[in-house]
Amino acid sequence: MSEVDTKTVESKIVEIVANQRRVDPAGLSLSDRLEDIEIESIDLVEIIFAIEDEFDIDVPQDRDAMKLDTLQDVVDGVQRLINEKNAA
């Protein structure tokens, strides 16, 4: 995958999460905590699969490897994984 800008990553992740939770993406903020938007373990797994498909990356399943408290954490982690993949 070619270079992906942060705004694209942000919008795609918000779109994926909104689709999973069946909510309006405009109602989501990057500062939202995942638990506050009621994302449970099974939802997170499905979101991760969708992110992996969208960005052609592998998200580590180790929670220590990728902090996932807020939507911004998810964006930052995905951006880091994309950058690492592009650098390889």
N, C-alpha and C positions, 0 to 999 in steps of 0.2 A: 504494500500500500504506500502511496506517496505521502508526502508531508500533509498532516491534517492540522488545521489551525484550532486553537482552543475554543473559539466561538462555535465551530462546527461540532466539536466534541461535546460541548455544553448542551447545545440544542438537541443533538441526537440522544444524549443520555436522558435529558428531561422528557423527550418524546417517548423513549423506551419505558421509563418509569411511569409516565402518565398512562400509557397504553396498558401496562401491567396492572396498575391500580384503578384503571378506568375513571380517571379524573382529567380535568382540563389542564393542559400543560401550563397555561397562564397562571394557574393557581399554585404552581410549584416555584420554590425559590432555591437557589444553590445553598443557602444557609439552612434549609430544612433538614432536620435530623430524620434519618430513615425510620426510626421507631415512631416519630411523631406523625409521619404520613402512613403509619400502619403497615410497613413492609416487614413481613415475617420471613422466617428462614426459607420457606418454599418459594415465596415471592422473590427473594434475593437470588436464589439459584436460577430461576427463570430469567431474571433481569441480567444476571451474569452471562447466561447462554446467549441472550439476545445481543449483549455488548460484544461478546466474542465473535458472533456472526457478523455484526455490523462493521467492526473494525479489524477483523481477521487477526485477532490476538488471542493469547491464552492468559486468562486471569487466574492467578494463584489461588488455590482454595484455602490456603493458610491465612487465617484472619490477621496474624501478626505481620504477614508480608504486605498486606494492603489494608490500611486503615479505612473503615467504611462506616463512619458515624453520620456524615452529612452527604448531601448530593455533591457538594464541592469536593469532598474527599474522593468520591467515585470519579469525578471529572479529573482530578489531579492524578489519581492512580492510573486511569486509562491513558491519559496524555503521556505519563511516564513510560507505560508499557509500549505505546506507539513509538515514542522516541527511541526506546531501547531496541525495538524491532528494526526501525529504520537505520539505526547505527550499526546493526549487526551485518 
